[in-house]
Amino acid sequence: MDNIPVFKPLLLEDEFKASNEALENGWLGMGSYVGDFESAMQEFLGAEDRHCVALSTGHAALHLGFLLSGAGPGDEIITPSFNNIADFQAIIATRAKPVFCDIDEKTLCIDLNKAKELIGPKTKAIVGMDYDCLLCDHDGLNTLAEEHGIRVMHDAAHSFGSTYQGKKVGSFSDLCMFSFDPVKTITCIDGGLLVVRSEEERRRLHEMRLIGMGQPPEVMYQNKRAWTYGVRSIGFRYHMANLHAAIGLAQLKKMDDISRTRRETCIRYNKAFAEFEEIITPQTDFADVTPFLYYVRVPADKRDDFRAELSDRGIDTGIHWQPGHSFELFQDCRRGDLSVTDKIVDEIVSLPLHSMMTDETQQRVIEAVVGFFKCE
Ligand SMILES: Cc1ncc(COP(=O)(O)O)c(C=O)c1O
């Protein structure tokens, strides 16, 4: 019996065709496909008043976004401790420090009441990360940030294609980042996007992503380069490559099917697990989200046995995540009460969720989960 992985990218003929075309084109760096990818993203997000800048990874998008917020040595950025390591690393890459905040038990996203307590004179920004298939209270987050004059980094690595109060994620935040890494809802193999409000921030990002070279994007988007240029700012090799953008464009065309099938699988999982008291499922009807991951919470003392049994039945599971405040590197970082995080991290288990997952694969996952709790 085949093993069922937690993640499985949906790579069909279109992606292979797009890759071949991009390779045959011969301009491998940042070029026309990247320009097309940014325009397609802008249209998809419905973000007419925003600017989309394609980058090499989600981590790069976070790093550059935090630099735009002005974060530097001595500054602080508030983030849920229950977050991806990329966020913490991007913060310390600016030489600011993460301040670890707790999460709300219902949404598993940042607890804004606790975040408020952590805002201080050194706070430059606050991270609102949408978790798996749940969305953060963005209205509350934006209001809190406005009241305190700090920037918001919306980490939407998990919520690409989702809608918040009728608005596409990516169209309403101060700074919003996406990741298109190998396992994300859509993949560019590796890729990221930062969505910003102002033309000036877009210009700065264009320089920073290309090691500070002031290359006019209009030239690069024609698969050409300028041989003379100015250098005004710090820079990194953070641009997206043509091949990656071509794959992303092919993936984007499938978004309707990707969203629908992921949503249907999550609804089926929630229904199948509803009768089991020991399984806590995501508290959502999935109506507005394109789920990236599906999690369950199980009693902490049963998690290892649960994962082992699923593994014996050929079903992989994941743990998203270990909390930031537990890592050696961040021991001297400020933190608030993290009691919800400390509880959740011992209970959380990610189950397989793929785009266009077959009925049989879904059934195998359901039977294994139900089987474990039924046998008890
Ligand atoms: C919530 C979150 N933010 C940021 C990232 C980083 O994105 P990337 O892997 O593209 O650097 C990830 C990656 O898994 C993530 O899950």
The ligand as an SDF file (V2000), in Angstrom:
LIG
                    3D

 16 16  0  0  0  0  0  0  0  0999 V2000
    3.5300   30.5530    8.2570 C   0  0  0  0  0  0  0  0  0  0  0  0
    4.7430   30.5250    7.3710 C   0  0  0  0  0  0  0  0  0  0  0  0
    5.4160   31.6710    7.1700 N   0  0  0  0  0  0  0  0  0  0  0  0
    6.5220   31.7110    6.3950 C   0  0  0  0  0  0  0  0  0  0  0  0
    6.9970   30.5850    5.7710 C   0  0  0  0  0  0  0  0  0  0  0  0
    8.2560   30.6670    4.9650 C   0  0  0  0  0  0  0  0  0  0  0  0
    8.0350   30.4920    3.5950 O   0  0  0  0  0  0  0  0  0  0  0  0
    9.1870   29.8870    2.6720 P   0  0  0  0  0  0  0  0  0  0  0  0
    9.2920   28.4300    2.9480 O   0  0  0  0  0  0  0  0  0  0  0  0
    8.6990   30.1460    1.2930 O   0  0  0  0  0  0  0  0  0  0  0  0
   10.4430   30.6310    2.9790 O   0  0  0  0  0  0  0  0  0  0  0  0
    6.3230   29.3640    5.9450 C   0  0  0  0  0  0  0  0  0  0  0  0
    6.8160   28.1400    5.3010 C   0  0  0  0  0  0  0  0  0  0  0  0
    6.4190   27.0340    5.5310 O   0  0  0  0  0  0  0  0  0  0  0  0
    5.1630   29.3320    6.7640 C   0  0  0  0  0  0  0  0  0  0  0  0
    4.4920   28.1970    6.9880 O   0  0  0  0  0  0  0  0  0  0  0  0
  1  2  1  0
  2  3  1  0
  2 15  2  0
  3  4  2  0
  4  5  1  0
  5  6  1  0
  5 12  2  0
  6  7  1  0
  7  8  1  0
  8  9  2  0
  8 10  1  0
  8 11  1  0
 12 13  1  0
 12 15  1  0
 13 14  2  0
 15 16  1  0
M  END
$$$$
